Amino acid sequence: MPPSPANASPTDPPADPAADPAADPAAGTSPGTARTPRTLRADYVIIGGGTAGSVIASRLAEDPELSVLVIEGGPSDLGREEVLTLRRWLGLLGGELDYEYTTTEQPHGNSHILHSRAKVLGGCSSHNTLISFRPLPSDWDEWEAAGAAGWNAAAMDPYFGRLRNNIVRVAKKDQNEIAADWIEAVKSALGVPEVVGFNDRPFEEGVGFFDLSYHPENNHRSSASVAYLHPHLKAGDRPNLRLLLETWAHRLDIAEGRAKGVRVRTAEGEEVCVEAGREVIVCAGAVDTPRLLLHSGIGPRADLKALGIDCVLDLPGVGENLLDHPESVIVWETHGPIPDNSAMDSDAGLFVKRDPEHRGPDLMFHFYQIPFTDNPERLGYERPEHGVSMTPNIPKSRSRGRLYLTSADPEVKPALDFRYFEPAADGSDYDGQTLVDGIKLARKVAAAEPFAKWLKREVFPGPEVTEDAQISELARKAAHTVYHPAGTCRMGAADDRLAVVDPQLKIRGLSGIRIADASVFPTMPAVNPMLGVLMVGEKCADLLRGTPAPAPQAPAQQSTAPHHSRTEEGGDA
Ligand SMILES: Cc1cc2nc3c(=O)[nH]c(=O)nc-3n(C[C@H](O)[C@H](O)[C@H](O)COP(=O)(O)OP(=O)(O)OC[C@H]3O[C@@H](n4cnc5c(N)ncnc54)[C@H](O)[C@@H]3O)c2cc1C
């Protein structure tokens, strides 16, 4: 791994540079030199150099008068081809760069889901498939209706224009023939319009190649770290920005209702106090942000007491409202091999609106150019040598899960109970029925040309599975996640007992500390959430700097009309 220039520019140089883990974060501190607890200081301390954290660090460091320190649990992604190459994303799951969370027993769903969370600079944007959707107007308006004043579509949509990522449509060279034929079959079988440029205009229905945050010429990611941090790490032009890599934040220092800083442990086990002159910003993601709060005594008093953790602030919403985009799968064997070109093997998707009263899409599909059989194989199905998959996905799942601690030991991972496919608040089986509807629609697409000519047979759930109850049971047992957990420290109004942060992203009841990451989502966007997280980061930077937000604009109407404003190559006109 090449050295990272930003690591060599401490804001508060220790007397003995050899004892400074930040001077060489990859190596940490050599055992003989540790002085505990050593103290580091910066104006702003950001916990988590992930998707939102990279944005905020980069934006704050634009002001040379400010010192910014980022604490990141993973190593740098600079020069790591296995991370930077988008198409290698599957190889990152379950490896050394994955925190590997699991779920509790899911009686109505699949208890064997691995919830990958990236342990590397850039966070999950260094791990994921980089499918890039600006949230729909209905998604932001839902946030404001849930108590997030000022987060409506007119106010938030302009932040899309601020994003530094290279957001382009899947390049022509990466557009696989079978995916193109699938798009044609969807159009004729379901009457859904093709969308060329999903981010050009809001939509409710549509099929097409995705926009991705990537560089088509070398298939490199345009992750949060690549877009927001690498230019400065390479140029060395942000001496006020310091990264502490492979360093774990395990407890917030709170005194008299104010966050003073955070206790961290370096790779070598040295305890360090990191003090914030101005504010602490927690950006550790939807799992690790509530985990850190709970271990710091911020959360439901009774739960903390039961584990022997002193309650600093009774905040009952910490860990509640665990959201996700659950999905299942239908798999086909193809007559033979599929052409190999692709951006990341799931380059196209479909949005459907079943309920005319619903605002926005209510059923989504990813199209995979591979047989996605991890869960069917566990149920006894065979993986075909050549195949493809469609994955019915629930944009607005009704399940509301919960994250909680099972031990006061910060090393013990928290429990994640997603409550997948439990009856909805109105008693309905909304989520289960969405999968059934999805499998049936997928079969219609499979029967339509020019896609049908590729397919030899349906492998999972299998053509003999036709009754709704049978489809539902198998689809739920084979359900997986698309790794979108969110909502566990949700934003809300002052009278909302379960809100954890206010619309300024400040933790309610404390000063000097905000949260900015997927955990603050009050509700789940219908689309993939990463751009929403980046936009939360941009808005958080404005709130911290007191800079004006971009001028609000009247949001465009959500439309089902076809769009043709982008060219095929990389999406640029
Ligand atoms: C495999 C996968 C595929 C996905 N595909 C897509 C997609 O195609 N499109 C899309 O829109 N979304 C996708 N997502 C979801 C999206 O990537 C996430 O919602 C988003 O990146 C979350 O950003 P975040 O800032 O909340 O957290 P993260 O990006 O996870 O950042 C958290 C950071 O904090 C660090 N950290 C955590 N705890 C600590 C601690 N205690 N001390 C120090 N550091 C800590 C972590 O190492 C990490 O770098 C995918 C996610 C995954 C995992």
The ligand as an ORCA input file, in Angstrom:
! r2SCAN-3c Opt
* xyz 0 1
  C     -22.079     -4.903     -1.016
  C     -22.865     -3.631     -1.029
  C     -23.498     -3.226     -2.195
  C     -24.234     -2.042     -2.208
  N     -24.672     -1.566     -3.411
  C     -25.180     -0.314     -3.477
  C     -25.452      0.281     -4.736
  O     -25.154     -0.270     -5.793
  N     -26.030      1.511     -4.743
  C     -26.363      2.170     -3.595
  O     -26.955      3.244     -3.679
  N     -26.061      1.631     -2.377
  C     -25.453      0.426     -2.308
  N     -25.097     -0.088     -1.088
  C     -25.419      0.681      0.119
  C     -24.502      1.900      0.290
  O     -23.192      1.581     -0.066
  C     -24.582      2.365      1.747
  O     -25.925      2.684      2.077
  C     -23.734      3.598      2.029
  O     -22.474      3.493      1.429
  C     -23.609      3.782      3.543
  O     -22.804      4.908      3.818
  P     -22.482      5.340      5.327
  O     -21.704      6.591      5.240
  O     -23.752      5.338      6.087
  O     -21.615      4.160      5.934
  P     -20.246      3.522      5.415
  O     -19.968      3.900      4.012
  O     -20.323      2.070      5.734
  O     -19.139      4.221      6.308
  C     -18.884      3.889      7.644
  C     -17.380      3.957      7.865
  O     -17.137      4.017      9.256
  C     -16.078      3.143      9.594
  N     -16.336      2.767     10.985
  C     -17.418      2.137     11.469
  N     -17.351      2.059     12.812
  C     -16.202      2.644     13.177
  C     -15.584      2.874     14.425
  N     -16.169      2.508     15.575
  N     -14.366      3.480     14.452
  C     -13.775      3.872     13.287
  N     -14.331      3.684     12.075
  C     -15.541      3.085     12.020
  C     -16.170      2.018      8.601
  O     -14.933      1.345      8.447
  C     -16.631      2.741      7.346
  O     -15.531      3.183      6.573
  C     -24.374     -1.275     -1.026
  C     -23.727     -1.680      0.147
  C     -22.954     -2.836      0.142
  C     -22.225     -3.242      1.405
*
